[in-house]
Amino acid sequence: MSAIETDNEDTLSILVATDNHLGYMERDPVRGLDSFSAFSEILQLAQLHKADMVLLGGDLFHDNRPSRKCLHQAMTQLRRTCLGDGRVGLEHLSDPSVDFGPQYMHVNYEDPNMNIALPVFLIHGNHDDPSGDGNLSAIDVLAVNGLVNYFGRTHEVDNIRVSPVLLRKGRTHLALFGLGNVRDERLHRTMARKHVTMCQPAEHADEWFNLMVLHQNRVAHGPKNHIPEHFLSSFLDLVVWGHEHQCQVDPEYNHQRSFYVSQPGSSVATALSPGEAVAKHVALLHINRRNFKLEKLRLKNVRPFVIEDVVLAAVPSLSPQSSEAEIIEYLRRRVEAMILRAQTQYREQLDSGHAEIEPALGEQPMPLVRVRVEYSGGFESFHPQRFGLLFADRVANPRDIVYFYRKPRASSMGSQRTGSSTQETQSSRSVPAPVDAVHVESLISEFLDSSSMQMLVDLELAEAIRLFVQKGDSDAIAHSLKSAVSDTQRHILRDASGVEEQTLGSQIEQARIVRREVAAANGHGVVDKVRDDSMAVTVPGKRSAINPADRKAIKAFEQVAITAAGSADRDCSDRDGSASNSDREDNDEFRTAGEDLNPTKRTRTISRAPAKRSLTITKKRTTTSESADSDIASESSEIDDFVTKPKPGISRPSRNARSTLETSRGSSLASSADECTSVAETPRAKRARIVASPERETRASRGRGRGTTRGRGTTRGKRTAKQTTLLAFPSQSSSSSQMPVALDIDDDSGNEGAGFGRFSFNRK
């Protein structure tokens, strides 16, 4: 890096920018055009400084599938700036089919069908990477229209070959290396294994200026989810690093590998973080032979952003006993001061920018303001959006001005909690939990562990869901399932000894273990720390959405309920010995009639396992024998003792869990009693007893009923006890549906034994 003449005919000038994120918050009425305004200024700066080319370091688009409006705006700005009759002083020396793809026979400014005055070279980032059917990116749409030169794509992630785009201007030779975004864990593994080949020019290698642009994590968020600088080749002269949004455009020298690194940062703030609050710049790079000079250019059309940290415990005028109004008033004064500081910052921004660039945001745009409030020490929080209403017409982000957080405590202090710390823990519940409290991959893993889907791998399925949600790839899940089946089949058929039914399960499990190791090595199921993604932090291990204490209580209750159901089954089976074949036929007749009448209105059942009995959640009033009442009473007392007096070692379940257990208890016991009644007294015998009852007086009701027997043509009778039975058949499997039906067994004509009469469905 040395002083060079920028007007020399051998000097190659490049305007460098990264992370433009076109389309970010494009539907926001205030911030919708921020990304397009900054990108338009970048292209204008390239024209005003007479740059030979523009180099973009990834994430041109914010969404993998940008909207029509976003794509139209990008193409409009590129056409307005890049097309023209101006002469391009660059000579392309490498093979276009290798640099840009087999369908491209020319670099765009050498295409006889195009008039390019300002060529743009760019790579893809993690937001606009190729995906979906055809493995295409939104950048491909721009490239096929001749507006940009898209390079740096990788076809094999385990064996990467990077070929440079060779350019020449006078006596300056430029080897431009590009590497589009690859998942950091996968690229880290590939580079650690020395499976990345950097191709150099065969002739006069020492005369080429080697410039590389990549889009990866530079800051270490973990052992393998970043790319260390020493992984890059030592023959490089300058590295342009994309993906990191904090502007560090000044070249930083790496003493270990003897090259410089420049990090231009983003041109639009996509997160309310301290790194985004740094002033936004782009770089104007001048290269003359093996020397270079980098000039910083400040952007004018960037919304001002001010961020501050507030520790409530360090404020003298506040204490944990302060009211919410006092805390709000203090923060309001801080925000007022921040707004004034943002206005001063914007005026300085306009003065330092290029004079010919028009301020697209106006003379005084609404700023971005962020106050990060630490409320440890017993302070109470309040609703941030309610606070934002005070500045709804003065700041651009009124919904998230305030962000509450607590200072993390050491785990060793867990056993020494005082009263104030307990109060702090309780007050923290008023603040919503982070978005990343439960991860999709943890839920998938928990689901697959309890299911019979032996061939699926949780990491592969989590990666497919990530592509479906973040990239809009509607075929990602189907492709993952097909790949799982084909890989498992390939692994099993690879064994020359053949497939045996006895060993098929172990072979499937072995194939699943191998595929999971490969998926873990490729970084699947690990969420990147992307600043503007909702899933920004990965918590190791699984997390369940169910309280462990409640899960333990529910499992213990299931054992009690299964024991109760088993005793009821034994009683029912003892009474079922005298049932004749004709009674079983009547049961089948009743079941068929009930299912045909309304197959959709069924009682919800909870099946714990295929071999266990279903617990029917339907409460019925039935007349049972005295022995059945005593059994139910003993079972009820046993369950009550469990719910109200938990055993040692089992935590008391929460209020919701206790309510669920009590509902399930009453429903299951009532269902067991109903089943015993319906089996002990067969339908034929029951019809004879009901019809012969002297107290029965029947009258028909027409129209739409308002009582429990709602419907048309139902019958009402004066009964000492309502005769209702549940069509539940112990001979059927536990997974079959059961439907509660109130039967009016008598016939309007008075003919006994002519078959069952009209049905009346009870509303539950």
Secondary structure, 3 states (H helix, E strand, C coil): CCCCCCCCCCCEEEEEECCCCECCCCCCCCCCCHHHHHHHHHHHHHHHCCCCEEEECCCCECCCCCCHHHHHHHHHHHHHHHECCCCCCCEECCCHHHHCCCCCCCCHHHCCCCCECCCEEECCCCCCCCECCCCECHHHHHHHCCCCEECCCCCCCCCEEECCEEEEECCEEEEEEEECCCCHHHHHHHHHCCCEEECCCCCCHHHEEEEEEEECCCCCCCCCCCCCHHHCCCCCCEEEEECCCCCEEEEEEECCCCEEEEECCCCCCCCCCHHHHCCCEEEEEEEECCEEEEEEEECCCCCCEEEEEEEHHHCCCCCCCCCHHHHHHHHHHHHHHHHHHHHHHHHHHHHHCCCCCCCCCCCCCCCEEEEEEECCCCCCCCCHHHHHHHHCCCCCCHHHCEEEECCCCCHHHHHHCCHHHHHHHHHHHHCCCCHHHCCHHHHHHHHHHCCCCCCCCHHHHHHHHHHHHHCCCCCHHHHHHHHHHHHHHHHHHCCCCCCCCCCHHHHHHHHHHHHHHHHHHCCCCCCCCCCCCCCCCCCCCCCCCCCHHHHHHHHHHHHHHHHHHHHHHHHHHHHHHHCCHHHHHHHHHHHHHHHHHCCCCCECEECCCCCCCCEECCCCCCCCCHHHHHHHHHHHHHHHHHHHCCCCCCCCCCHHHHHHHHHHHHHHHHHHHHHHHHHHCCHHHHHHHHHCCCCCCEEECCCCCCCCECCCCCEEECCCCCCCEEECCCCCCCCCCEEEEEECCCCCCCCCCCCCCCEECECC
